[in-house]
Each structure stands twice: as structure tokens, then as C-alpha cells.
Amino acid sequence: MAKGKSAHRISIRKRGARDHASHRASKQQLIVAGKVLVAEGQDDFTRGHISLRLPDDPNLFFMKAHSIGLDEITMQNILTIDLEGNVVTGTARRHSEVYIHSEIFKARADVNCVIHTHPTYGIALSATGRALKCYSQSGALFYDALGVYDDTINLIRTHAMGAGVARALGSGRAVLLKNHGVVVTGATIAEAVICTLMLENGAKVQLLAEAAGDLAPEFSRADIEKLKADISQPEQFTINFDYLARRVKQHR
């Protein structure tokens, strides 16, 4: 009996050590992702936030704290939050727009990372009321996968508003918040970060092309869907995220 209890205690300690290691790795990913987003021009003072579902508990997520920049995320200021938006662990101030994240995580079991930023071209495109076209390969990534939330320009500070953003997302990849910003999701943090950058690039190319005038027709649906499938491979997101992470480290 004594041997059985001892083995059980050892098993618990090992599991606790594994959980701690996986949590630390997830937080480290958040730290790097924040720096990448800022390096790529996604910052807007201390506004904007990123979250990542816990690897061992889908009902909790790590999230950037209020009052700091995306590039100032540390192990110490990352919050652990539940799906009702309540802080479970951490003493830093929570973002009031936490409900963007919690309501999407509730609605989409396949989503493990949510990013909300205020990028220039994404906001400009949202203000036109026009859909994102496939005028670039980046645009193809969001073909039939980009929603629009136009209930308000205000901050998403309630469960109901967050649920509205989740409905606008539907089964898609991202949402334009009209005159406000973007919300981008991913199964991994690499996917969410790269898709955030590609959405901004797609919006930029479109606005420049439309300003030039006399646009040629888009390619066929079949051609666009083939490209979308090719550039949506998880390996592609990982390769590109890892490259940007290396570049951030080189420029410290």
C-alpha cells in the first residue's frame, strides 16, 4: 500500500511539472508573438491584445494585461482568465475587451489563439464597407472567411458584444470591426499572428489597387480556393512565424 501511495505522489508531481513546463512554453510564445506584432506595425499604444488557450484546460486562457504594450508582455504580467472573463490568476489589470476573446473561445472549440489589433489598412478597408477581394495572395487566405462586425465603433466591453463579434466570425478566420480594428483567430499562435499580418497586407494591396483604378477581374473561385488551401497549411504558418521570431531576436 505504501509503495502505491508513493508512486501516486510521484505521478502527481511529474504531471504538475509537465503542466508547468507547457504553461511556461505557452507564455513564452505570447511574449514572442507580442514582439513580432509590434515589429510588424500592429501596435497602437497599449491598445490591442492577444490570448492563448491553456494547453491542458480549454476553459482557461492566457492573456496580455491592460496598460502595457504588446512588446511588454512578460511571464509575470500575463493573466489567466476563464470563459466568463474572470481573472483566475494574476494581479495585473485586465483588458475591458476581454469578451472578444472569451466569447470566441466559447463558440469555437477549434480556436486556440485570438488577436485584436488596430491596423491602419484593415480599419480603412472596414470603413469602406467593401469586402476583401483576392487582389493578392494574402487576400486569398480570407476568401469566404472574413466576417464584419458593424454594431458599434465602441469598445467590446460586454458578454453580449463579444458574442456579437463571435457571431460575425462564424466559422471564418477573422472579423473586421467596422472603423475599429480586426480580430483574427488561429488553431495556433503562429497561425493567428501570420494571418493578422496577411490580413493587413491584403487590405493594403486592395486599397492601393482600387485607388489606381481600372482593376482587372479576380481569378476564378477554383484557382483562389486552391491557393487558399496551399497557404493555409499549418507548416507554412510555423515556418513564417519562426522566421519573424528570429528576426525580432536579432534586432534586440
HUSUL-V349609 format. One record per residue. SS is DSSP state (helix for helix, strand for strand, loop for the rest). NEAR is the number of other C-alpha atoms within 10 Angstrom. D_CENTER is the distance of its C-alpha to the mean C-alpha in whole Angstrom. Layout:
ss->(SS	SS)
near->(NEAR	NEAR)
d_center->(D_CENTER	D_CENTER)
//
This chain:
ss->(loop	helix	helix	helix	helix	helix	helix	helix	helix	helix	helix	helix	helix	helix	helix	helix	helix	helix	helix	helix	helix	helix	helix	helix	helix	helix	helix	helix	helix	helix	helix	helix	helix	helix	helix	helix	helix	helix	helix	loop	loop	loop	loop	strand	loop	loop	strand	loop	strand	strand	strand	strand	strand	strand	loop	loop	strand	strand	strand	strand	strand	strand	strand	loop	loop	loop	loop	loop	loop	helix	helix	helix	loop	loop	loop	loop	loop	loop	strand	strand	strand	strand	loop	loop	loop	loop	strand	strand	strand	loop	loop	loop	loop	loop	loop	loop	loop	helix	helix	helix	helix	helix	helix	helix	helix	helix	helix	loop	loop	loop	loop	loop	strand	strand	strand	strand	strand	loop	loop	helix	helix	helix	helix	helix	helix	helix	helix	helix	loop	loop	loop	loop	loop	loop	loop	loop	helix	helix	helix	helix	loop	loop	loop	loop	loop	strand	strand	strand	strand	loop	loop	loop	loop	loop	loop	loop	loop	loop	helix	helix	helix	helix	helix	helix	helix	helix	helix	helix	helix	loop	loop	loop	loop	strand	strand	strand	strand	loop	loop	loop	strand	strand	strand	strand	strand	strand	loop	loop	helix	helix	helix	helix	helix	helix	helix	helix	helix	helix	helix	helix	helix	helix	helix	helix	helix	helix	helix	helix	helix	helix	helix	helix	loop	loop	loop	loop	loop	loop	loop	loop	helix	helix	helix	helix	helix	helix	helix	helix	helix	helix	helix	loop	loop	helix	helix	helix	helix	helix	helix	helix	helix	helix	helix	helix	helix	helix	helix	helix	helix	helix	loop	loop)
near->(6	7	8	9	10	11	12	12	12	12	12	12	12	12	12	12	12	12	15	12	12	15	16	13	13	18	24	15	15	27	20	23	27	27	21	27	23	17	17	12	13	22	21	14	12	14	16	25	25	28	27	28	26	20	15	10	9	16	16	22	24	24	27	30	28	20	14	17	19	30	19	16	22	16	12	10	17	23	24	23	24	18	18	15	22	15	19	13	12	15	13	16	15	20	18	14	20	25	24	27	31	26	23	24	26	15	15	15	11	12	20	23	27	27	26	24	22	22	21	17	20	27	20	17	22	23	15	11	13	8	16	23	18	22	21	18	16	22	23	26	24	24	18	14	15	22	24	19	23	17	11	12	12	11	12	19	14	16	17	13	20	21	20	19	27	27	18	19	24	17	15	17	23	28	27	28	26	22	21	21	22	25	28	25	29	23	18	18	27	24	24	27	26	22	23	26	18	19	25	23	17	24	27	20	19	22	19	11	15	12	10	9	9	8	11	8	8	12	10	9	12	9	11	19	15	11	15	18	11	12	15	15	11	14	12	15	21	17	13	15	21	16	12	21	20	13	13	18	11	8	7	5)
d_center->(49	48	47	45	43	43	41	39	38	37	35	33	33	31	29	28	28	25	23	23	22	19	18	19	17	14	14	15	12	10	13	13	10	10	14	12	10	14	16	14	15	12	13	16	18	16	14	10	8	6	7	8	11	14	16	19	18	16	17	16	12	12	11	12	15	16	19	17	15	12	15	17	15	18	19	21	19	16	16	16	16	17	16	19	17	20	19	21	21	21	23	21	20	17	15	17	14	13	14	11	9	12	14	11	11	15	15	13	14	13	9	9	5	3	3	6	9	12	13	17	17	14	16	20	19	18	21	23	23	23	20	19	21	21	23	21	20	16	17	18	15	14	18	18	15	14	15	16	16	20	21	21	20	20	17	16	18	19	19	20	18	15	16	17	14	13	16	15	12	15	15	13	10	9	11	13	14	18	19	16	12	9	7	5	4	6	9	9	7	9	8	4	6	9	8	7	10	12	12	13	16	17	17	19	21	22	23	25	27	28	29	31	33	34	31	32	31	28	28	29	27	28	27	24	23	24	22	19	20	21	17	15	17	15	17	16	13	14	17	15	13	16	18	16	16	20	20	18	21	24	23	24)
//
